[in-house]
Amino acid sequence: MSATMTAPRTSVLTRTGESHHARDSFDQMGGKVDVIHLEVSDKPSTSVPPDLVALIEQVLRAVTDGDTVTIGALPAEMTTTQTAEQLGVSRPMVTKLIHWRVAIPHSRYTPPCQNY
């Protein structure tokens, strides 16, 4: 007998007003986020690293479009079944992509697959 342990999940749901606020903020920024500064009371502001800014921009863009956003850390290695579940495709499709030497995107927001 085996047991599968899953990490606890935190769900954050946005309301329509929050989605509109995100859209307004995104429009004010001109649709492109380059730098984000965080301010915490009584501490100097700090800049968010560029790779995290890109992630926040993708989340903000998705929220403004009313899309579902799932954020999680991917393991360094995944089985074909895990990859298929993550990408929302069948395991045989993942196997074919590997056989055809097609780069498999790690996110639905990455550019289309490129051949090696």
Residue frames as a rotation matrix with the C-alpha (Angstrom) as fourth column:
MET 1
0.583 0.812 0.000 0.00
0.812 -0.583 0.000 0.00
0.000 0.000 -1.000 0.00
SER 2
-0.597 -0.790 0.143 1.34
0.791 -0.609 -0.059 3.43
0.133 0.078 0.988 -0.87
ALA 3
0.449 0.692 -0.566 0.27
0.741 -0.642 -0.198 6.92
-0.500 -0.330 -0.800 0.02
THR 4
-0.149 -0.438 0.887 0.70
0.810 -0.568 -0.144 10.09
0.567 0.697 0.440 -1.94
MET 5
-0.017 0.062 -0.998 1.45
0.773 -0.633 -0.053 13.26
-0.635 -0.772 -0.037 -0.05
THR 6
0.156 0.086 0.984 0.47
0.800 -0.596 -0.075 16.55
0.580 0.798 -0.162 -1.63
ALA 7
-0.854 -0.499 -0.145 1.62
0.502 -0.718 -0.483 19.97
0.137 -0.485 0.864 -0.60
PRO 8
-0.067 0.852 -0.519 -1.00
0.712 -0.324 -0.623 22.23
-0.699 -0.411 -0.585 0.94
ARG 9
-0.465 -0.011 0.885 -2.54
0.792 -0.451 0.410 24.66
0.395 0.892 0.218 -1.52
THR 10
-0.481 0.335 -0.810 -3.58
0.338 -0.782 -0.524 28.23
-0.809 -0.526 0.263 -1.07
SER 11
-0.221 0.494 0.841 -6.37
0.959 -0.045 0.278 29.49
0.175 0.868 -0.464 -3.28
VAL 12
-0.623 0.070 -0.779 -6.86
0.175 -0.958 -0.226 33.18
-0.762 -0.277 0.585 -3.95
LEU 13
-0.118 0.681 0.723 -9.99
0.991 0.132 0.038 34.16
-0.070 0.721 -0.690 -5.81
THR 14
-0.959 -0.209 -0.190 -10.47
0.192 -0.976 0.102 37.59
-0.207 0.061 0.977 -7.33
ARG 15
0.042 0.989 -0.143 -13.72
0.570 -0.141 -0.809 39.48
-0.820 -0.048 -0.570 -7.51
THR 16
0.431 0.215 0.876 -14.87
0.892 -0.248 -0.378 41.43
0.136 0.945 -0.299 -10.55
GLY 17
1.000 -0.027 0.010 -13.88
-0.028 -0.978 0.206 44.72
0.004 -0.207 -0.978 -8.92
GLU 18
0.364 -0.926 0.097 -10.35
-0.131 0.053 0.990 43.47
-0.922 -0.373 -0.102 -8.33
SER 19
0.000 -0.307 0.952 -10.11
0.869 0.471 0.152 42.35
-0.495 0.827 0.267 -11.93
HIS 20
0.741 0.322 0.589 -11.20
0.585 -0.740 -0.332 45.81
0.329 0.591 -0.737 -13.11
HIS 21
0.872 -0.477 -0.115 -8.69
-0.281 -0.677 0.680 47.43
-0.402 -0.561 -0.724 -10.72
ALA 22
0.069 -0.866 0.495 -5.94
0.340 0.487 0.805 45.19
-0.938 0.113 0.328 -12.14
ARG 23
0.229 0.086 0.970 -6.95
0.973 0.005 -0.230 46.19
-0.025 0.996 -0.083 -15.69
ASP 24
0.964 0.162 0.210 -6.92
0.169 -0.986 -0.016 49.90
0.204 0.051 -0.978 -14.79
SER 25
0.593 -0.805 -0.023 -3.50
-0.250 -0.210 0.945 49.59
-0.766 -0.554 -0.326 -13.15
PHE 26
-0.027 -0.589 0.808 -2.15
0.671 0.589 0.452 47.66
-0.741 0.554 0.379 -16.11
ASP 27
0.541 0.309 0.782 -3.51
0.812 -0.434 -0.391 50.28
0.218 0.847 -0.485 -18.53
GLN 28
0.980 -0.186 -0.070 -1.88
-0.146 -0.912 0.383 53.07
-0.135 -0.365 -0.921 -16.50
MET 29
0.232 -0.947 0.221 1.44
-0.085 0.207 0.975 51.26
-0.969 -0.245 -0.033 -16.81
GLY 30
0.065 -0.177 -0.982 1.10
-0.942 -0.335 -0.002 51.20
-0.329 0.925 -0.189 -20.57
GLY 31
0.878 0.402 -0.260 0.73
-0.467 0.837 -0.284 47.41
0.104 0.371 0.923 -20.71
LYS 32
0.373 -0.818 -0.439 4.38
0.261 0.546 -0.796 46.75
0.890 0.182 0.417 -19.87
VAL 33
0.986 -0.093 0.141 5.90
-0.159 -0.231 0.960 46.39
-0.057 -0.969 -0.242 -16.41
ASP 34
0.394 -0.914 -0.095 9.65
-0.092 0.064 -0.994 47.05
0.915 0.400 -0.059 -16.21
VAL 35
-0.759 -0.650 -0.035 10.31
0.047 -0.002 -0.999 47.75
0.650 -0.760 0.033 -12.54
ILE 36
0.519 0.849 -0.096 8.31
0.182 0.000 0.983 47.15
0.835 -0.528 -0.155 -9.37
HIS 37
-0.644 -0.650 0.404 9.28
-0.254 -0.316 -0.914 48.75
0.722 -0.691 0.038 -6.06
LEU 38
0.229 0.673 -0.703 7.98
0.595 0.475 0.649 47.32
0.770 -0.567 -0.291 -2.81
GLU 39
-0.440 -0.297 0.848 7.51
-0.445 -0.748 -0.493 49.49
0.780 -0.594 0.197 0.24
VAL 40
0.130 0.405 -0.905 7.08
0.710 0.598 0.370 48.09
0.692 -0.691 -0.210 3.73
SER 41
0.876 0.306 0.373 6.36
0.022 -0.798 0.602 50.43
0.482 -0.519 -0.706 6.61
ASP 42
0.803 -0.570 0.174 9.48
-0.463 -0.413 0.784 51.95
-0.375 -0.710 -0.595 8.19
LYS 43
0.127 -0.799 0.587 11.82
0.423 0.579 0.697 50.18
-0.897 0.159 0.412 5.75
PRO 44
-0.419 -0.313 -0.852 13.47
-0.573 -0.637 0.516 51.46
-0.704 0.704 0.088 2.58
SER 45
0.698 0.686 -0.209 11.79
-0.573 0.359 -0.737 50.45
-0.430 0.634 0.643 -0.68
THR 46
-0.381 -0.787 0.485 13.32
-0.228 0.588 0.776 47.58
-0.896 0.185 -0.403 -2.60
SER 47
-0.122 0.272 -0.955 13.18
-0.990 -0.096 0.099 46.63
-0.065 0.958 0.281 -6.26
VAL 48
0.599 0.382 0.704 11.70
-0.302 0.922 -0.243 43.31
-0.741 -0.067 0.668 -7.31
PRO 49
-0.490 -0.834 0.254 14.12
-0.081 0.334 0.939 41.17
-0.868 0.440 -0.231 -9.40
PRO 50
-0.508 0.255 -0.823 13.40
-0.834 -0.383 0.397 41.27
-0.214 0.888 0.407 -13.17
ASP 51
-0.860 0.197 -0.471 12.41
-0.053 0.884 0.465 37.59
0.507 0.425 -0.750 -13.43
LEU 52
-0.627 0.664 -0.408 9.85
0.694 0.238 -0.679 38.08
-0.354 -0.709 -0.610 -10.65
VAL 53
-0.481 0.431 -0.764 8.60
-0.393 -0.885 -0.251 41.27
-0.784 0.179 0.595 -12.33
ALA 54
-0.740 0.169 -0.651 7.95
-0.613 0.231 0.756 39.22
0.278 0.958 -0.067 -15.49
LEU 55
-0.794 0.464 -0.393 5.97
0.526 0.848 -0.063 36.66
0.304 -0.256 -0.918 -13.46
ILE 56
-0.488 0.617 -0.617 3.92
0.400 -0.470 -0.787 39.38
-0.776 -0.631 -0.018 -11.78
GLU 57
-0.597 0.245 -0.764 3.26
-0.677 -0.664 0.316 40.96
-0.430 0.706 0.563 -15.18
GLN 58
-0.824 0.287 -0.489 1.97
-0.158 0.712 0.685 37.62
0.545 0.641 -0.541 -16.52
VAL 59
-0.637 0.610 -0.472 -0.29
0.763 0.413 -0.496 37.18
-0.108 -0.676 -0.729 -13.50
LEU 60
-0.481 0.436 -0.761 -1.59
-0.015 -0.871 -0.491 40.74
-0.877 -0.225 0.425 -13.81
ARG 61
-0.732 0.179 -0.658 -2.24
-0.682 -0.192 0.706 40.27
0.000 0.965 0.263 -17.54
ALA 62
-0.799 0.426 -0.424 -4.13
0.280 0.888 0.365 37.01
0.532 0.173 -0.829 -16.87
VAL 63
-0.550 0.608 -0.573 -6.23
0.675 -0.080 -0.733 38.55
-0.492 -0.790 -0.366 -14.10
THR 64
-0.552 0.344 -0.760 -7.19
-0.422 -0.901 -0.102 41.49
-0.719 0.265 0.642 -16.32
ASP 65
-0.677 0.277 -0.682 -8.32
-0.628 0.267 0.731 38.99
0.385 0.923 -0.007 -18.98
GLY 66
0.269 0.827 0.494 -10.34
-0.962 0.257 0.094 37.02
-0.049 -0.500 0.864 -16.41
ASP 67
0.195 -0.281 -0.940 -8.16
-0.384 0.860 -0.337 33.92
0.903 0.426 0.059 -16.86
THR 68
0.999 0.044 -0.022 -7.33
-0.003 0.505 0.863 31.33
0.049 -0.862 0.504 -14.23
VAL 69
0.251 -0.961 0.115 -3.84
-0.696 -0.262 -0.668 31.61
0.672 0.088 -0.735 -12.79
THR 70
0.989 -0.069 -0.132 -1.98
0.138 0.759 0.637 28.73
0.057 -0.648 0.760 -11.19
ILE 71
0.343 -0.918 0.198 1.45
-0.719 -0.392 -0.574 29.34
0.605 0.055 -0.794 -9.72
GLY 72
0.933 -0.113 0.343 3.66
-0.176 0.688 0.704 26.63
-0.315 -0.717 0.622 -8.38
ALA 73
0.005 -0.994 -0.109 7.23
-0.882 -0.056 0.467 25.43
-0.470 0.093 -0.878 -8.36
LEU 74
0.827 0.187 -0.529 8.12
-0.466 0.754 -0.462 22.75
0.313 0.629 0.712 -10.88
PRO 75
0.657 -0.639 0.399 10.51
0.019 0.543 0.840 19.98
-0.753 -0.545 0.369 -9.90
ALA 76
-0.172 -0.832 -0.527 13.83
-0.702 -0.273 0.658 19.73
-0.691 0.483 -0.537 -11.77
GLU 77
-0.945 -0.090 -0.314 12.68
-0.288 0.682 0.673 16.47
0.154 0.726 -0.670 -13.35
MET 78
-0.131 0.964 0.233 9.18
-0.808 0.033 -0.588 15.26
-0.575 -0.266 0.774 -14.13
THR 79
-0.561 0.079 0.824 7.66
0.333 0.933 0.137 12.06
-0.758 0.352 -0.549 -15.45
THR 80
-0.940 0.269 0.209 5.76
0.145 -0.239 0.960 12.13
0.308 0.933 0.186 -18.74
THR 81
-0.081 0.955 -0.286 2.54
0.886 0.200 0.417 11.77
0.456 -0.219 -0.863 -16.75
GLN 82
0.028 0.024 -0.999 3.37
0.753 -0.658 0.005 14.77
-0.658 -0.752 -0.036 -14.55
THR 83
-0.871 -0.407 -0.276 4.35
0.112 -0.711 0.694 16.80
-0.478 0.574 0.665 -17.62
ALA 84
-0.689 0.678 0.256 1.10
0.456 0.130 0.881 15.92
0.564 0.724 -0.398 -19.39
GLU 85
0.173 0.770 -0.615 -0.95
0.982 -0.090 0.163 16.93
0.070 -0.632 -0.772 -16.34
GLN 86
-0.260 -0.373 -0.890 0.95
0.525 -0.829 0.194 20.21
-0.810 -0.417 0.412 -16.02
LEU 87
-0.938 -0.205 -0.281 0.45
-0.116 -0.577 0.808 21.11
-0.328 0.790 0.517 -19.68
GLY 88
-0.064 0.998 -0.008 -3.08
-0.487 -0.038 -0.872 19.78
-0.871 -0.051 0.489 -20.01
VAL 89
0.066 0.034 -0.997 -2.23
-0.956 0.288 -0.054 17.31
0.286 0.957 0.051 -22.78
SER 90
0.954 0.298 -0.040 -2.15
-0.281 0.932 0.230 13.52
0.105 -0.208 0.972 -22.97
ARG 91
0.382 -0.842 0.380 0.86
-0.310 0.270 0.912 11.50
-0.871 -0.466 -0.157 -21.87
PRO 92
0.306 -0.282 0.909 1.19
0.784 0.617 -0.073 9.95
-0.540 0.735 0.410 -25.36
MET 93
0.894 0.018 0.448 1.41
0.305 -0.758 -0.577 13.49
0.329 0.652 -0.683 -26.79
VAL 94
0.706 -0.690 0.161 4.28
-0.623 -0.496 0.605 14.32
-0.338 -0.527 -0.780 -24.41
THR 95
0.230 -0.613 0.756 6.02
0.175 0.790 0.588 11.08
-0.957 -0.003 0.289 -25.43
LYS 96
0.571 0.029 0.821 5.63
0.817 0.083 -0.571 12.00
-0.085 0.996 0.024 -29.12
LEU 97
0.955 -0.217 0.204 7.01
-0.181 -0.967 -0.180 15.48
0.236 0.135 -0.962 -28.50
ILE 98
0.435 -0.834 0.339 10.04
-0.502 0.088 0.860 13.99
-0.747 -0.544 -0.381 -26.76
HIS 99
0.229 -0.306 0.924 10.52
0.585 0.802 0.121 11.48
-0.778 0.513 0.363 -29.59
TRP 100
0.675 0.101 0.731 10.28
0.702 -0.391 -0.595 14.31
0.226 0.915 -0.335 -32.17
ARG 101
-0.348 -0.868 -0.354 12.82
0.937 -0.331 -0.110 16.31
-0.022 -0.370 0.929 -30.11
VAL 102
0.088 0.475 0.876 10.42
0.325 -0.844 0.425 19.21
0.941 0.247 -0.229 -29.67
ALA 103
-0.918 -0.390 0.070 11.10
0.095 -0.388 -0.917 21.52
0.384 -0.835 0.393 -26.74
ILE 104
-0.005 0.935 -0.355 8.24
0.805 0.215 0.553 21.25
0.593 -0.283 -0.754 -24.30
PRO 105
-0.215 -0.051 0.975 7.23
-0.240 -0.965 -0.103 24.59
0.947 -0.257 0.196 -22.77
HIS 106
-0.766 -0.089 -0.636 7.17
0.556 0.405 -0.726 24.72
0.322 -0.910 -0.261 -18.98
SER 107
-0.569 0.594 -0.568 4.36
0.176 -0.587 -0.790 27.23
-0.803 -0.550 0.229 -18.99
ARG 108
0.158 0.706 0.690 1.37
0.931 0.126 -0.343 28.10
-0.329 0.697 -0.637 -21.11
TYR 109
0.868 0.150 -0.474 2.70
0.079 -0.983 -0.166 31.65
-0.490 0.106 -0.865 -21.31
THR 110
-0.210 -0.977 -0.023 5.94
0.008 -0.025 1.000 30.68
-0.978 0.210 0.013 -23.04
PRO 111
-0.147 0.113 -0.983 6.33
-0.939 -0.329 0.103 31.09
-0.312 0.938 0.155 -26.79
PRO 112
0.845 0.498 -0.198 5.34
-0.535 0.780 -0.323 28.13
-0.007 0.379 0.926 -28.98
CYS 113
0.593 -0.618 0.515 7.62
0.176 0.724 0.667 25.09
-0.785 -0.305 0.539 -28.96
GLN 114
0.471 -0.557 -0.684 10.79
-0.876 -0.389 -0.286 25.39
-0.107 0.734 -0.671 -31.00
ASN 115
0.950 -0.231 -0.211 12.58
0.159 0.937 -0.310 22.46
0.269 0.260 0.927 -32.60
TYR 116
0.574 -0.811 -0.111 16.09
0.153 -0.026 0.988 21.78
-0.804 -0.584 0.109 -31.32
